[in-house]
Amino acid sequence: MGEAVANVARRINTTMEDGLDTLDLSDCNLISFPDGVLKMIRSCADQIHNISLANNKLKTLGGKFFSMFPQLRELDLQGNTLTKLPDAVGEMQNLISIDLSNNNFSVFPEQLLNIQTVQNINISGNQISEVPWERLCVMSSLKTVDLRSNPITSPPQTPQNFTVLT
């Protein structure tokens, strides 16, 4: 446990000291995003544009996380145990790419439909059977939606101007 905490602290310090725009906390065995991390990076949070929390054990992410990083462009949450996203995700108006692959979603996270800037959504390897095609099709910035390895029952029925991977 102590080694994991030290690893997280080292990565945060590197991001802060080097003025990086990326925070990589992948493979840290996190079960939640620690409030202590939010406090540590408060001073440079507006400079962070990419966050990876891939391959942890996250079951949930609170709205506080998303409100702390409104300028986020890329978010990698693949390989966790997430089942839903907080409403605050829909307020991320700079987000371009989100990776939710290999989690435990059974319902398409509709908060993503409120993000006008999102271009790439990867939600492969989940348990999603229904997709809100009509709402996805009116998202003008959307380029790719990866739905592979999901038990989707309804294929897209309306023409879309983005690539669907199934």
One Martini backbone bead per residue (centre of mass of N, CA, C, O) as a GRO file, in nm:
protein
  166
    1MET     BB    1   0.058   0.061  -0.023
    2GLY     BB    2   0.297   0.263   0.010
    3GLU     BB    3   0.400   0.234  -0.284
    4ALA     BB    4   0.147   0.345  -0.424
    5VAL     BB    5   0.153   0.627  -0.296
    6ALA     BB    6   0.437   0.702  -0.392
    7ASN     BB    7   0.375   0.680  -0.693
    8VAL     BB    8   0.161   0.899  -0.708
    9ALA     BB    9   0.333   1.129  -0.593
   10ARG     BB   10   0.552   1.123  -0.811
   11ARG     BB   11   0.368   1.185  -1.054
   12ILE     BB   12   0.263   1.454  -0.953
   13ASN     BB   13   0.534   1.597  -0.916
   14THR     BB   14   0.623   1.578  -1.209
   15THR     BB   15   0.391   1.740  -1.328
   16MET     BB   16   0.441   2.000  -1.161
   17GLU     BB   17   0.753   2.054  -1.197
   18ASP     BB   18   0.736   2.021  -1.532
   19GLY     BB   19   0.464   2.136  -1.651
   20LEU     BB   20   0.259   1.935  -1.733
   21ASP     BB   21  -0.040   1.819  -1.930
   22THR     BB   22   0.006   1.532  -1.785
   23LEU     BB   23  -0.176   1.273  -1.602
   24ASP     BB   24  -0.032   0.962  -1.480
   25LEU     BB   25  -0.249   0.702  -1.311
   26SER     BB   26  -0.173   0.438  -1.411
   27ASP     BB   27  -0.137   0.149  -1.248
   28CYS     BB   28  -0.226   0.224  -0.908
   29ASN     BB   29  -0.473   0.085  -0.756
   30LEU     BB   30  -0.724   0.255  -0.777
   31ILE     BB   31  -1.057   0.307  -0.623
   32SER     BB   32  -1.005   0.619  -0.618
   33PHE     BB   33  -1.005   0.964  -0.622
   34PRO     BB   34  -0.811   1.146  -0.437
   35ASP     BB   35  -0.847   1.435  -0.259
   36GLY     BB   36  -0.542   1.488  -0.221
   37VAL     BB   37  -0.484   1.527  -0.521
   38LEU     BB   38  -0.657   1.776  -0.566
   39LYS     BB   39  -0.497   1.951  -0.366
   40MET     BB   40  -0.212   1.926  -0.496
   41ILE     BB   41  -0.322   2.027  -0.807
   42ARG     BB   42  -0.472   2.298  -0.798
   43SER     BB   43  -0.246   2.500  -0.915
   44CYS     BB   44  -0.232   2.306  -1.207
   45ALA     BB   45  -0.510   2.207  -1.329
   46ASP     BB   46  -0.539   2.410  -1.583
   47GLN     BB   47  -0.284   2.253  -1.739
   48ILE     BB   48  -0.450   1.993  -1.760
   49HIS     BB   49  -0.539   1.783  -2.058
   50ASN     BB   50  -0.434   1.492  -1.954
   51ILE     BB   51  -0.583   1.177  -1.839
   52SER     BB   52  -0.472   0.875  -1.667
   53LEU     BB   53  -0.680   0.586  -1.524
   54ALA     BB   54  -0.576   0.329  -1.616
   55ASN     BB   55  -0.580   0.029  -1.474
   56ASN     BB   56  -0.768   0.012  -1.230
   57LYS     BB   57  -1.038   0.020  -0.954
   58LEU     BB   58  -1.265   0.195  -1.053
   59LYS     BB   59  -1.613   0.264  -0.967
   60THR     BB   60  -1.578   0.583  -0.930
   61LEU     BB   61  -1.651   0.932  -1.018
   62GLY     BB   62  -1.662   1.238  -0.919
   63GLY     BB   63  -1.761   1.562  -0.981
   64LYS     BB   64  -1.502   1.698  -0.869
   65PHE     BB   65  -1.310   1.601  -1.084
   66PHE     BB   66  -1.449   1.747  -1.332
   67SER     BB   67  -1.444   2.043  -1.207
   68MET     BB   68  -1.122   2.056  -1.191
   69PHE     BB   69  -1.117   1.970  -1.531
   70PRO     BB   70  -1.255   2.159  -1.773
   71GLN     BB   71  -0.994   2.149  -1.990
   72LEU     BB   72  -1.016   1.874  -2.077
   73ARG     BB   73  -0.934   1.651  -2.362
   74GLU     BB   74  -0.822   1.381  -2.220
   75LEU     BB   75  -0.970   1.054  -2.121
   76ASP     BB   76  -0.849   0.764  -1.936
   77LEU     BB   77  -1.069   0.472  -1.823
   78GLN     BB   78  -0.959   0.213  -1.879
   79GLY     BB   79  -0.977  -0.075  -1.690
   80ASN     BB   80  -1.225  -0.076  -1.500
   81THR     BB   81  -1.548  -0.055  -1.285
   82LEU     BB   82  -1.741   0.116  -1.436
   83THR     BB   83  -2.109   0.217  -1.462
   84LYS     BB   84  -2.079   0.538  -1.429
   85LEU     BB   85  -2.148   0.888  -1.465
   86PRO     BB   86  -2.140   1.198  -1.392
   87ASP     BB   87  -2.295   1.491  -1.484
   88ALA     BB   88  -2.027   1.666  -1.508
   89VAL     BB   89  -1.931   1.558  -1.783
   90GLY     BB   90  -2.128   1.741  -1.962
   91GLU     BB   91  -1.932   2.009  -1.886
   92MET     BB   92  -1.697   1.916  -2.087
   93GLN     BB   93  -1.609   2.157  -2.335
   94ASN     BB   94  -1.297   2.017  -2.422
   95LEU     BB   95  -1.360   1.736  -2.491
   96ILE     BB   96  -1.238   1.487  -2.731
   97SER     BB   97  -1.144   1.225  -2.550
   98ILE     BB   98  -1.285   0.897  -2.455
   99ASP     BB   99  -1.198   0.610  -2.241
  100LEU     BB  100  -1.431   0.322  -2.155
  101SER     BB  101  -1.296   0.067  -2.178
  102ASN     BB  102  -1.326  -0.202  -1.991
  103ASN     BB  103  -1.590  -0.209  -1.819
  104ASN     BB  104  -1.943  -0.187  -1.658
  105PHE     BB  105  -2.129  -0.099  -1.881
  106SER     BB  106  -2.496  -0.109  -1.963
  107VAL     BB  107  -2.507   0.200  -2.024
  108PHE     BB  108  -2.511   0.466  -2.201
  109PRO     BB  109  -2.347   0.765  -2.142
  110GLU     BB  110  -2.541   1.049  -2.176
  111GLN     BB  111  -2.342   1.278  -2.094
  112LEU     BB  112  -2.180   1.273  -2.368
  113LEU     BB  113  -2.413   1.423  -2.538
  114ASN     BB  114  -2.325   1.723  -2.405
  115ILE     BB  115  -2.054   1.716  -2.573
  116GLN     BB  116  -1.957   1.920  -2.836
  117THR     BB  117  -1.630   1.828  -2.868
  118VAL     BB  118  -1.655   1.538  -2.915
  119GLN     BB  119  -1.485   1.279  -3.120
  120ASN     BB  120  -1.404   1.035  -2.912
  121ILE     BB  121  -1.552   0.710  -2.841
  122ASN     BB  122  -1.465   0.453  -2.603
  123ILE     BB  123  -1.691   0.152  -2.530
  124SER     BB  124  -1.552  -0.101  -2.529
  125GLY     BB  125  -1.604  -0.382  -2.339
  126ASN     BB  126  -1.903  -0.403  -2.254
  127GLN     BB  127  -2.283  -0.408  -2.176
  128ILE     BB  128  -2.410  -0.274  -2.431
  129SER     BB  129  -2.734  -0.264  -2.609
  130GLU     BB  130  -2.803   0.045  -2.611
  131VAL     BB  131  -2.825   0.320  -2.850
  132PRO     BB  132  -2.841   0.679  -2.899
  133TRP     BB  133  -2.848   0.749  -3.218
  134GLU     BB  134  -2.998   1.018  -3.258
  135ARG     BB  135  -2.804   1.183  -3.069
  136LEU     BB  136  -2.534   1.112  -3.203
  137CYS     BB  137  -2.606   1.223  -3.499
  138VAL     BB  138  -2.603   1.542  -3.383
  139MET     BB  139  -2.295   1.530  -3.343
  140SER     BB  140  -2.069   1.732  -3.505
  141SER     BB  141  -1.774   1.630  -3.383
  142LEU     BB  142  -1.808   1.343  -3.438
  143LYS     BB  143  -1.599   1.052  -3.551
  144THR     BB  144  -1.585   0.820  -3.310
  145VAL     BB  145  -1.737   0.493  -3.228
  146ASP     BB  146  -1.658   0.241  -2.991
  147LEU     BB  147  -1.855  -0.086  -2.973
  148ARG     BB  148  -1.700  -0.315  -2.925
  149SER     BB  149  -1.789  -0.573  -2.731
  150ASN     BB  150  -2.109  -0.552  -2.751
  151PRO     BB  151  -2.467  -0.626  -2.702
  152ILE     BB  152  -2.597  -0.505  -2.961
  153THR     BB  153  -2.940  -0.472  -3.090
  154SER     BB  154  -2.905  -0.179  -3.242
  155PRO     BB  155  -2.843  -0.054  -3.521
  156PRO     BB  156  -2.785   0.190  -3.716
  157GLN     BB  157  -3.054   0.396  -3.881
  158THR     BB  158  -2.900   0.653  -3.919
  159PRO     BB  159  -2.724   0.875  -4.057
  160GLN     BB  160  -2.372   0.924  -4.027
  161ASN     BB  161  -2.066   1.140  -3.957
  162PHE     BB  162  -1.943   0.870  -3.837
  163THR     BB  163  -1.759   0.620  -3.691
  164VAL     BB  164  -1.849   0.274  -3.649
  165LEU     BB  165  -1.750   0.033  -3.410
  166THR     BB  166  -1.859  -0.337  -3.409
   0.00000   0.00000   0.00000
